Amino acid sequence: MTTTQFKYPALYATANQMSSGSQSTFLWLIRAEYGLLFISAVSSMNFYKTPVYFIIPALALIVSLVVMIIRSLLKPEQGWYRGRALAESIKTSSWKYCMRGEPFGDADNLAVRRAEFRTYLTEILSANRLIGDRMPPDQAAADQITQSMEDVRALRLEDRIQYYDTHRISEQRQWYADKAAANRRASRLWVGASVIAYALAIFLSLVRLTEPTFEFWPIEPIIVIASSILGWMQVKKFNELASSYTLTAHEIGIIRGKLGEVKAEVDFSQFVVESEQAFSREHTQWVARQQHA
């Protein structure tokens, strides 16, 4: 039974899908703005002398402005942040339910805990009515308490401890470690690209002093590239995420060391609550960083 494939409630899948879709929309709108600004800068380099030619940079700027207004009105980043917060909250509570952690601990009647978990999901849904129109309907008819959740909850204490260690603690810790490494690599890559862009712009500016009659210096497009890289790094927050994920991975490692001391249901319940609090802190801090960017 310990090989059971864990399946989260349908509301989790919906929230996760909304978060991913909103994130993709937000980032593509940002890319579109940067791309249009680059096109405007390139087309402003006097390749042609006819006045009609200069409609191109004007149009690019107008479209870029429209994209920015659309992004400001739609606010897809809010769907991204709230969707992730909602998904992570459901994930944390699902693991508490399956591991019999508080407030879904052992009870004489399992139906009581099922009712409490359903009530919790109902409260979450009520608190997020404002983003209901952004939630995809694909999973609306699926189970909210899945069979795999019931199967895992029914396991003996020893099997639940092993299952939680393998499928929650170890997997999540590895996820944080991998994400920390990926963000650190991305930070180095984009910093390097920014340095190259700035160096090239400076070099061309100095060379232009020796060739003042040459008209086609690509300095403005390169400056747009450099500025876009800085903006992208600000949006993605590579360094902050690398630091946060690294600290969380270490915190989980410290908490995992207590697993060998768990001998009874009450001990395991407390362990699960402490572990889930660590996961909750990370995604709560992530949302706070994004919203106050």
Buried (B, 14 or more C-beta within 10 A) or exposed (E): EEEBEBBBBBBBBBBBBBBBBBBEBBBEBBEBBBBBBBBBBBBBBEEEEEEEEBEBBEBBBEBBEEBBEEBEEBEBBBBBBBBBBBBBBBBBBBBBBBBBBEEBBEEEEEEEBBEEBEEBBEEBBEEBEEBEEBBEEEBEEEBBBBEBBBBBBEBEBEBBBBBBBEBBBEEBBEBBBEBBBBBBEBBEEBBEBBEBBBEBBEEBEEEEEEEEEEEEBBBBBBBBBBBBBBBBBEBBBBBBBBBBBBBBBBBBEEBBEEBEEBEEBEBBBBBBBEBBEBBBBBBBBBBEBBEEE
